Amino acid sequence: MSATNSYSQKLTQEQQDTLSALLEAGNYRPLTVPHTRIAVQADDCKVNLYNSGKLLVQGKGTKEFVEFILEPLVLQEAKLGYEAELDPKSRQPHLGVDESGKGDFFGPMVIAAAYVDADLFTTMEKLGVKDSKAIGSDKKAMAIGQEIRNLLGKRCDIIKIGPAAYNRLYAKMRSVNRILAWGHAQVIENVLPQVPACTFAISDQFGAKESVQRALKQKGRGIELIQRHKAESDMAVAAASILARERFLRELEAASKATGVNLRKGASALVQAAAVELVKKHGPTALLNHAKCHFRTTDQVLKTAGFDRTTLPPEGQVVSQAANGMPWQKTSQ
């Protein structure tokens, strides 16, 4: 098992209370760290429990603290360092597929596939590859994404569906999951010729697996498709999530520069304010080129700016129903 010098985990309220009591009662040196409920210096590591509930353990003693204190006494489960044992397929040659931008009003939907085998698994561990949502900063996610691209070369693939194309596809398909199924199938097909040893692909659960299977062409029809809840715990899926996030962030940054408006992530009130600014500066049709217009946010933005959907072409007039499960006000990680 390789040494782990950094560990982060979101704790429940009960777990926070348990950990705080353990740290307060233990022989640890208190530290002053902003925005923490408690912070201490333990044996060869620092333990910070933030007010948000996020736990961060750093230092060469991280592995021992997590294995002998956190897991048995707080989490009451053992996982650190045993991913391969818990999932025997984790080091076998396989693809991971993930996407970014699905819940973001601005920017493209990006879908990526990444290949992992035993050697690549070890290298990615050293690079700090993990679910992109668990990476603390966009800058770090982009840096790791570039390292993954350099490492994998043609053994990964990234598809960007820009807002204009996305709006056309959604107007035709009326389903985010159908767009995802097509994208997942496409990146799998694109990588498979480079990795003949690959026999299966893993992705998160987003819809019927059969939709992806139907979208696969001849090269991909022999591969086993596995959908899992929280699939980002798999190294290949985590790598794909970072690749997708990196591309999404770079595209959003470029669009912000081109429009002169800070096109923010997510679908929050700040995003809505930026969209109103975009419409006032460039007109309502600018949304077609920079936003996912089926979000109900579009109606709110247009109303605030003095317009309505009739000012948009047909592909901008399609509206999702809440039953489709789109996270209207959820900020994407």
Secondary structure, DSSP 8 states (H G I E B T S, - for coil): -----EEEEE--HHHHHHHHHHHHHSS-EE---TTEEEEEEETTEEEEEETTSEEEEESTTHHHHIIIIIIIIII-S--TT-HHHH-GGGGSSEEEEEEE-TT-SBS-EEEEEEEE-HHHHHHHHHHT---GGGSS-HHHHHHHHHHHHHHHGGGEEEEEE-HHHHHHHHHHH--HHHHHHHHHHHHHHHHGGG-TT--EEEEE--S-HHHHHHH--GGGTTSEEEEETTGGGSHHHHHHHHHHHHHHHHHHHHHHHHHTS---SSSSHHHHHHHHHHHHHH-TTHHHHHB-TTSTHHHHHHHHHT--GGGS-GGGS----GGG---TT----
